[in-house]
Amino acid sequence: MSTDQIPDYPEPRDEDGRTPAAWVTTWIITFAFVVGTVGVCMAKPWLFWVGVGIIVLGLIVGKAMQSMGYGQYPPAKEASAERELTEKADAGTA
């Protein structure tokens, strides 16, 4: 295969969860577990439930960030984006 040809399959991305959406979600949920743990240790049920609520909030924030493009792209979307960039580059050089 020459260097001018692009394969039909996308190159794998080596993100492995190292995206802004993954990091923010992880930190929010970690904070929520700390809040819930403090609530259990201090025998404050309301603080425990605040921690549970923060977990739900963290999941919502993570999913929203992923849908805004701060997460890892699915392979099909990445492949179509790669093809679109290649087509634009080829059109510019022609």
Number of C-alpha atoms within 10 A of each C-alpha: 6 5 6 6 7 12 10 8 12 16 11 9 11 8 10 8 11 11 15 16 22 19 14 16 20 16 12 19 21 16 16 23 18 14 19 24 16 16 18 15 11 11 11 13 14 12 17 22 16 16 23 17 14 20 21 15 16 21 18 13 16 22 16 14 18 17 13 10 12 15 20 19 15 9 14 11 11 17 17 13 14 16 16 12 12 13 11 11 11 10 9 8 6 5
